[in-house]
Amino acid sequence: MYEKMLTKAGLDEKQAKVYLACLELGKAKAPEIARKAELKRTTTYGILDELTGLGLVSFQQSGKIKWFKPADPLALSDMLADNQKIIQGALPELRNMFANRQIFPTVQLFEGREGIKRIYEDTLKCQSKKIQQIVKVKDFIDFPGGDFSRQYIRRRAEKGIVAYALHPASGDIHDKQYGEESQQWKRYVRYLPPDFFYASMIMLYDHKVAMMSTKSENFGFIIESKEFSAALKIQFEFMWKLGTKQPQE
């Protein structure tokens, strides 16, 4: 059923088999995925590379072993935008398969402006509808860019995702569009001394931690880990209580 839906939406038959196998297995090695998808191992490696390029699968290297894991099925909705009606009906059950898998720690590296945009896109899929941010606003505008940043804020609010943002109390941009608390943009803000801020953005959502450099270093990464994300969320809550409601003049 799902395989046919995915092929109608734009994946080829083997891509659909491998992606569904990844959803069912969670984190797995290529031979296990090949057995589940009933494909040859060599064929499966090639398909996994294709799905990785499409953003539907990621991998983690441990020594000589690669572990593969599926992306949230919401990525299908973004990637196959021209076939929304075909995939919308199946998304709840596909996401249920995804949510019920065991979460294994993974790290994904993203480079360049387009890579940073992919990180922001991932945050818009958060199921908790809550993002905790440690952000220097002027860096957020500079990288990946003002137009994208404005669109991101609007899309986040439209999806009902609430942002809790820690900003520098001085030496930053403070305005209603980007830096101040706003019911319209579903954003709550506290201010801390500027010494706390080095990266362009740190974002905590679901079981993930996304970190982005400034434009000068041009990279970012997402760590998915229950323990690591929980530890950083506790630190965030502590810093939130220390923050002030107003920036320094």
Secondary structure, 3 states (H helix, E strand, C coil): CHHHHHHHHCCCHHHHHHHHHHHHHCCECHHHHHHHHCCCHHHHHHHHHHHHHCCCEEEEEECCEEEEEECCCHHHHHHCHHHHHHHHCCHHHHHHHHHCCCCCCEEEEEEHHHHHHHHHHHHCCCCCCEEEEEECHHHHHHCCCHHHHHHHHHHHHHCCCEEEEEEECCCCCCCCCCCCCECCCCEEEEEECHHHCCCCEEEEECCEEEEECCCCCCEEEEEECHHHHHHHHHHHHHHHHHCECCCCC
